[in-house]
Amino acid sequence: MADEALRVAILGGRGMLGTDLVSACRRQGFEPIVLDLPEFDLTNNDQVQQVVSEAEIIVNCAAYTNVDGAEDQAELAYRINAEAVGRLGDIARDAGKWVLHISTDFVFDGSTDRPYVETDRPNPINTYGKTKLAGEQLLADSGCEHCIVRVQWTYGSAGNNFVTKLIQRAKSQNTLKVVDDQTGSPTATIEAAKAICDLLRKKPSGIYHFASAGYVSRFGMAEFILDKLPIDANLLPCKTSDFPSPATRPLNSRFDCGKIKRLLSEPIQHWQAPLELFLRQL
């Protein structure tokens, strides 16, 4: 079978990243199988078995992603982000199928003063991060052929994210406080989807970091967004400690993407261009 006709099962295919990945796969000539709640449940072994048997490749974008909610729903988050991923690995191993699994910068504690590379030791500081790391480990332990792509600070048209939440707040509040001590790379899901499509043809193994090029604080990102929009709101910098939340956030989310760059057919864009395009399309 030619790679252009590969059937790609996209678990979580109606989420923020999944939606853009389905579109990217169609443009690239793949045949995406879109799977998501309520008709598909990653924790349902029979459903997973069926999907793995029907597809050549499995991409898992499905996850429990409520970072604060995970502190109170740790068991549910673990069941979806860890146990189900491990069972997916077992089923894929037995079927001889390759899995690409999406993970997160939250596997790190954010305490380093440099961008994270794939070989840095994870040390999650909240329940969500702990469950995502456990999922990575259980997938690796399953022995299936797989690749893990960690992404960060994602935004897209099919879900709530920092960009849309900021705009909503700016329309209803004259003054906004935004943290200036969290640093990372705003990453459009449409850009992540393009990179993932590149990997589908190459089927690499191991862990890869993907984010847009360049780094900025959350405050700097907010300044950029409001500068591009006809919204009159005052921005004030503040610290993460000024906003206590159930889940602790890493302050440094910067990725070194040198490893994945060597596999991609196109350079990784600087964060500003995709974000400006996204704002124009809103």
Secondary structure, DSSP 8 states (H G I E B T S, - for coil): --GGG-EEEEETTTSHHHHHHHHHHHHTT-EEEEE-TTT--TT-HHHHHHHHHH-SEEEE------TTHHHH-HHHHHIIIIIHHHHHHHHHHHHT-EEEEEEEGGGS-S--SS-B-TTS-----SHHHHHHHHHHHHHHHHT--EEEEEE-SEE-TTS--HHHHHHHHHHH-SEEEEESS-EE--EEHHHHHHHHHHHHHH---EEEE---BS-EEHHHHHHHHHHHTT---EEEEE-GGGS--SS---SB--B--HHHHTT-SS---BTHHHHHHHHHH-
